[in-house]
């Protein structure tokens, strides 16, 4: 997929069952931090696609395998060697997370080498916290945390986390999954932490996400380059990419509450 035709972000609602979300949240609460070599500066777990499809070791790997069996996900991310996963858990009253790109960092001859994943994605495990803001050229897409929401966007796009609109002093918990075509570029720990692999399946008919009853694809909000008006950024109805679908915007005269995003 070329840069001009790719979407800024794709969002699907109600993709994961409550049992899935509870299992993931319980697992990461007790999961040890990944151990990486001294020259690697990115602390994440790595797993090969073939391994999660054949014999997953823990709930995140089961979920990654389920996503790799989803036709619309594969139609978007293409064939990948594997995925890195990590989690982020902090209070919704914490400072915003500055803009950054997902990247692996490693030291080679005293020089930091950075590599971006092909695609980044977020599984929101709670409703709390600020929106994820993704930036491409003069387009800004904001996606509110919503339990069970799945966000997918190109891995080289800058993004950050905004202040919560109504902080409640509760945890904002997400599972981050980045997709990599080149396994050598991924520096995540190859250790696979064990855990229960009895995870319910995705809410899918097996015929494409756009045909699922109860699966809604959400439009996100964009702020135009002048900062003078809010725009609605229409995200695709399915994860299959269309040049016309993701570029259509409609100006909204009145700013809307972030909870509507």
BELDA-V125077 format. One record per pair of residues at least 6 apart in sequence whose C-alpha atoms are under 6 Angstrom apart, sorted by the first residue. I is the first residue (numbers start at 1). J is the second residue. If there is no record, write none. Layout:
I/J  I/J
This chain:
5/243  7/246  9/152  9/153  10/151  10/152  10/235  11/150  11/151  11/217  11/218  12/149  12/150  12/217  13/149  13/215  13/216  13/217  14/148  14/149  14/215  15/203  16/148  16/202  20/199  20/200  21/125  24/59  34/43  34/44  36/189  39/106  39/107  40/106  41/105  41/106  42/104  42/105  44/85  44/86  44/188  45/84  45/85  45/188  45/189  46/83  46/84  46/188  46/189  46/190  47/82  47/83  48/81  48/82  49/81  49/82  52/61  52/65  53/65  56/62  57/194  58/194  58/195  58/196  58/197  59/197  72/208  72/239  72/240  76/240  80/180  80/181  81/180  81/181  81/183  82/180  83/178  83/179  83/180  84/177  84/178  85/176  85/177  86/176  87/174  87/175  87/176  88/173  88/174  89/172  89/173  90/171  90/172  91/169  91/170  91/171  91/172  92/129  92/167  92/169  92/170  92/171  92/172  93/167  93/169  96/161  96/162  96/163  97/160  97/161  98/160  99/158  99/159  99/160  100/158  100/159  101/156  101/157  101/158  103/115  103/116  104/114  104/115  105/113  105/114  106/112  106/113  116/155  116/156  117/155  117/179  117/180  118/155  118/179  118/180  119/153  119/154  119/155  119/178  119/179  120/152  120/153  120/154  120/155  120/178  121/151  121/152  121/176  121/177  121/178  122/150  122/151  122/175  122/176  123/150  123/174  123/175  124/145  124/146  124/147  124/148  124/149  124/174  125/147  125/173  125/174  126/147  126/173  127/145  127/146  127/147  128/172  129/164  129/172  130/161  130/162  130/163  130/164  131/142  131/143  131/144  131/161  131/162  132/142  132/143  132/160  132/161  133/141  133/142  133/159  133/160  133/161  134/140  134/141  134/159  135/158  138/225  140/222  140/223  141/221  141/222  142/220  142/221  143/220  144/261  204/212  205/212  210/238  217/237  219/233  219/234  219/235  220/233  220/261  221/232  221/233  222/231  222/232  222/233  223/230  223/231  230/252  230/255  231/250  231/251  231/252  232/249  232/250  233/249  234/246  235/246  236/245
